[in-house]
Amino acid sequence: MSQSLVLLKPDAVRRGLIGRILQRLEDTGLRIRNIKMYDPPDYCHILKHYESTDEWLFNVGKKTIEDFVSAGLTLEEVKRDYGVTDEMGIGRVVKNRLIEYLTSGTVVAVIVEGNMAIEKVRLMIGHTIPAMAAPGSIRGDYGTDNAAFAAASKRSIENLIHASDSPETAEKEIDLWFGSGC
């Protein structure tokens, strides 16, 4: 048995998708172990949830550039939408937009448990960018946003849901949202 943290983000809550998403998790045999609403989450939770290490910022910036390129956009468009073109600078902008997004409304934190919970949930939620998520995934079925529109709007991609990506991350995130917190 393993556990994963799932966060239902403000767009999922605003759209009334909490029950549908939780039902999908339970339909796969996962159990809801704990649930907590943050209305909205405090700044401290979000800052601790998203790391500020140089490695994290660089990787987020690099992935953002890759997403732009795969969408057929140019570095000039990256600069227009982020104000910078280097990975670290883009990573900082993305982090600030994530903080704004996740403190914009109610977030539902959920601990799910089951056989291969982390892997199962990650597969179920789909690609980070809803427009690129496969049909049948949570983001593919319910998501409506894409990277270019979000960037041009100077905001984070609204992608409904977060899930832990490793046992170590799950342990840290569960402790943050359900344990010692801030």
HUGI-V862026 format. One record per helix or strand of 3 or more residues. SS is the DSSP state (alpha for helix, beta for strand). FROM is the first residue (numbers start at 1). TO is the last residue. If there is no record, write none. Layout:
SS;FROM;TO / SS;FROM;TO
//
This chain:
beta;2;8 / alpha;10;14 / alpha;18;27 / beta;31;38 / alpha;43;49 / alpha;54;70 / alpha;75;82 / alpha;87;102 / beta;107;114 / alpha;117;125 / alpha;130;132 / alpha;138;142 / alpha;147;152 / beta;161;163 / alpha;167;178
//
